[in-house]
Amino acid sequence: MNLQQTELPEPAADARAASAALTDIIAAEIAVRGGWISFARYMELALYAPGLGYYAGGSRKFGVEGDFLTAPELTPLFGQALARQVAQILAASSPWLIEAGAGSGRLAADLLPALAALDCLPERYQILELSGELRARQQATLAAHAPEYADRVEWLDQLPPRFSGCLVGNELLDAMPTHALRWSPEVGMAGEPAILEGGVGVADGRLVAAERPAGGALLAAAQALQLSPPYRGEISLAARSWVSELARRLDRGALLLIDYGLPRHELYHPQRDGGSLRCHYRHRVHEDPFWFPGLSDITSHVDFTAVAEAGFDAGLEVLGYVSQANFLLNCGIGELMLGQRVGAGDPASADTNAADLRARGAVNVLLSPNEMGELFKVIALGRGMPAPLLGFARGDRVHAL
């Protein structure tokens, strides 16, 4: 049990009941599948099971009242800076913007007016969102903060067969199901170190961790890392597959993916033994994914080398890879903050000073190496795009992938 678990707030009775119902569903699937499911499948159910999974249930996830803050929740300056990069891509391809996993809808509410101000309002703004609860919240956010653009937005159940334009995914890949693995000092059948896949079983009526030998594509991906045992880590085949599928559908344009993660040689460094799997509940981080299933977000760091390879192998060019801080600075977030101050009214008023302090504090979180500035990265994959893209003009680290 994680030591931090004792510090977690006790869930309300209705939340505990929903978690118990989800646990029963997971246990039933484990029984049907012979007593074991992969951790990736468990994570998929815990996050996305209809009506009960973390992203499919009714609890508030984003913002101060939720479990964590995303960049758009901190300040509209994030969306305004991002809009400058999106505008460049739309102008060079097609006025079609897809946002995959739109969270609370805050980014859409900031992007649309910012793109309109740049005279680059997309003809189509589509949100790929599978959660009915999140769709409703996104619609409410747009109605409250960008009502003049709300009728321009439509929701998708799946990716279009083909598209040209820009796709934005902010904090999307980290929540895709990931496989848990352990590289054991024991020797396997082929004379190499044994690689075991983490999964979930049931013991005494409770969900428990269980292992099996890894196989198939997962084993091949694990062996390619050439890690020295003992070692624990994760591999997200789902993220690679999603990028590959999206790349095959893109005729012209670019994918902008923003998330926390590292290139492969850093993510699987010997000092990172233990992996990056983390859970988020009420702005607290813990490491027990079996704590009230469905109530915590479950994430892992993105392997940006794998993302780049998936796009490249499917025919896309890796257009850039930078820290979030460099991306936002390249897109002019400093100028935008200054412009916000100039247009805020009486510079001597208390309200103006308070708003200025809030904006400065939010931007500091977005840019600081000790906050989101270095932890988060931005990668662009595209076809038929000009080089360099605005957000990657300085500080590009493609060579590090």
N, C-alpha and C positions, 0 to 999 in steps of 0.2 A: 504494500500500500504506500502511495506517495505521502511523504511527510506533510506536504502542503494541504492534503485533503482535509485535515482537521480544521483548517482555516476557511474552508468553503462554507458559504451560507447554506443553511438547511432549506431544501426546496419546499415549496408549498405543497399541500396535500394533493391538489389536482395535478401538479407537475409530477409528483411521485407516482400517482396512479397512471398517468400517461406513460411514464418510463416503465412501469411494471407491465403494461400492455405490450409495449414494444419488446421488452425482454422475453415475454411469452412467444411472440412472433419469431424472434431470433432463435429461441430454444427449439421451437417447432421445426424450423428450417434445418437446424443442426441435426435433429433427430432424423429427418427425412434424408439427409445427406450422409448418413452413416456415422454421426457423432462428431463431425468436424467441419468447419468452414474456414476459408482463408481469412486473415485479418482484413484484407481488402474488401471482401464481401461483407464482413461485419461492419466495417466503416461505412460502406455504401448504405446498409440498412439503418445504422445509427444516425446517419445524416439525412437520408433521402426517403426512407420508408413512408409511403403515402399517409398523411394525417398525423404521423407520430414521430418521424425522424426530425432531427434538429432543424433542418431547413424547410421541412414540410409541416411542422407544427405551428401553433399559434403564438408562441412566446416572442417577445421582442429581442432581436439579436444585435442590432447595430445601434451605436450611439451611447450616450451616457446612461440611459435606462436599460441598455442591453448587456451584452457580454464583452464587447470589444469596440474600439473605434477604428474606422477606416479613414483613409486620407480625405475623401470627399466630406466626411462628417466633421472634419476639423475646420475646414475653411473652403469657401467657394473659389479661392485663388487656385486651388489644385485643378479644378475643372477648367478654369479660365486659361491656365497655362497649357494644360493638355489640349485644349481646343486649338491652339496655334499649330500643334503638330498634326492634329486630325485634319485641320483645314488644308494643310499642305498635301496630305495624302489624298483627300477628296478631290482637290483641284487637279491632281495628276492622274486620277482614275475615274471615279464616278461618284455622284452625290448620294451615296448609300452608306449609312453608318449602322453597324450592329454592335450592341453592347451585350456581352455574354455574362450572365450572372450580375444583375444590376443592383443587388443588395436592397437598400432602402429606397432607391430611386434618386438619391441626392445628386449623384454624378450626372445623370440625365438632365435633372433640373438645372444644373450649372452649365453643362455643355451646350444645350440648345440655345439659350440667350447669348452665350459667348460666341458661338458659331454665327449666329445672326448678326452680331456686332462686327464680325469679320467678313460679312457679306458672303458667307459660305454655309448657309443653312442647308442641311441635307434634305433631299426630297423624301427620303425614307429614313426614319430612325426606328430600328427594330430592336427589341429586347428579347434575348433568348433566356427564358426563365421557366423552369419546370414547376416551381412552387406556387400554388394558387394563393397561399397566404402572402408571399412576398410580392406577387403581382398586384394584389389589392393594395399593399402598402406603397408600392411604386406608383400606382395610379393616384393614390391620395397625396403623395409627395409632389407629384407633377401638378395636380390640381391646386395645391396650396402655394407652390413656389414658382411655377412656370405655366400658369393656366393658358396663356396665349399659344403655347406650343403643344399642349396635351393631346390635341386631336391629330397631331402629326406622328405620334408614337403608336406602334402596334407591337403585339407580343407574339413570339414564336414558340412552338413546342419542339421544334427541331431546326437544324441548320438548313438553309436553302440549298438546293442541288448545286447551284452555281451563283457566284456573286462577284461584283467588282466594287471596290470602295475600301472602307476601313472597318476593322473589327477591333474593339477594345475589350480587354479582359483584365479587370482590376481585382486582385486577390481572389482569383478563380482557381488557378492550378493547384494551390496549396491545399484546397479542400477536396480534390479529386482522390478517390480511393487509392491507397498505397499498400504495397505488400511489405510485411515485416520479415526480416531475415536475420539469421544468426550464422556466422561463419565459425564452425567448430574446429578445434585442434584435432578432433578425431578424424581418422582417415576413412574416406568413402570407398565405394566399390571400385572406382576408377583409379584409386591410389592417390586422389587429391583430397584436400581438406573437405570435410562434409559441410554442405550448405543446407540449412534447415529453414523451412518457411514457417513463420508464426501464424497461428490460427486460433480458433475459439472452439472450446468444447463446453460440456456441462458436467458439473460435479456437485453432488449434494444440492441440486436445484439451483445452483449459481453458475453464471458464465465464468469460465476460467480460460487462461491462456494455455495453448497446446501447440505442439510442433509436429511437422512432418517433413520428410526430405523434399527439397524444392525440385521442380521438374519443368520441362518444356521451355518456353520462352523466358520464363522468370529465371530458371537455372542458367540459361545462356547469358542473360543480362548480368546476373550475379558473378558468374565466372569471368566475364569480360572486365570486371573491376579489378581483378587480381589483388584482392585484399588478403592481408595476413591475419589468420585467426589468433586469438579470439576477437570477434568483432560483431557488433550489432548495427543494423541500419535499415533503411527503407528504399524501395524502388517503386516508382509509380509508373506502371505500364499504361494505366488509364490516361495519364497526362500526355505520354508520348503518342498514344493512339489518337487522342483528340486533336493534337496539333497536326498529325499526319493527315487525318481526315479533312480537317479544315483547309490545309494547304492544297489538297487535291481539288477543292471546290472553288478556290480563289483564281479568278481569271486575271485580274489586274488590281493592284492595291497593296495593302499591308495589314498585318496583324500587329497590334501593340499590346503586349502582355506585361503587366506590372505585378510583381509579387516579391515575397521574401524568399531568398534562396542564394545559391552559390554555384560557381562552375564545379564540374565533377571532381577535379583534383583537390579542391578545398572541402567540398561537401563530404567526401569519403576519406578525409585525412585521418591518419591513425589517432590523432588527438580527439576526433569526433566520434570515437567508439561510443555506442549507446544510441545513435540516431538522433533525429530531430522531431520525433512525434511529440506533439503538445496538445493539450486540451484547454479550452477557454470557457470560463463560467463566471459571470458577474465581475468582469475585469480582473479576474484572478487566473493564474496559469497553474495547471496541475498536469500530472503525467499518468493518470489512471483512466484509460478509455472505457473501463467497465463501470465507472462511478455513474450511477443513474443514467443508463444509455438513453440517448435522445435529448438530454438536457445540456450537454456541453458540445461546443464546436470541437472538431478533431482536425488537426492540420499537420503537415510536415513540410520541410523546406523543399523548394523546387530545385531540381537538377537542371540548371540552365544549359549545360552542355547537351543533355539529352533532348531538351526542347529545340535547340539549334539543329541538332542532327536530324530530328524528326522532320523539321521543316525543310532542311536542305535535301534530305533523301527524297522528299516528295516534290522537289523541283523549285523550292523557294530560295531566295537569296537572304543571307543573314545581313540585314541592313544596319544593325547597330546593337550594342549591348553596353549600357551605362548604369551607374548608380542612380537612384531616384533623385538625389541631390543635383547631380550634373544634368540630368534630363530637365528638371524643373528650371534650373538656372539658364540652360540653353534656350528654353522656351519663354524666358523673360518673366519669371515669377517676381523678381525684384522690381522690375518696372511696373508690373501690375499692382504690387503692394503700394508703391509710391503713388500711382495713379488713384488708387482707392483713397489714400490719405488726402490727396489734392481735392478730390470730389466729395469729401465727407462733410463739408460745411465749415462752420466756424472752427478753426484749428485750436482755439482757446477753450472750447466748450468741454465740459466733463464727459459728455457722451462721445464726442469725437476722440478724445484721449483714451477712453476706455476701449472703444472699438479698435483704435490703433494698437493698443497693447495686446488685445486678443488676437489681432491679425499677426502681429509680430511673433507672439507666442506659438501660434499654430504653424506659421512658416518655419520657425525654428525647429519644431518637431519634425516637419517634413524634410528639412535639410540637414539637421545635425547628424554627424557620424555616430553619435551615441544614441540616437533615436531611430527614425525611419530613413534618414538620408543615405546611409550605407547599407543597412540591412536589406532594404528593398532595392530591386533592380528593375530595369526596363529593357525588354528585348523587342526588336522589330524584325519581322520576317515578311518578305514581300516579293512581288513580281512586277517588273516594269516601272519601278520607282526611281526618282532622281536621287542622286547621292551628292553630299551627305544629307540625310534628313535633318531637319532643324534641331530636334532634341538630342541628336547624337554628334553634333558638330565638334564638340570638345569633350574629352574624357572617355572616348570610346574604348571599350575593353574586349572587342571581338577576339583579339589575339589571345586573351586569357581563357577563352572557352576551349 
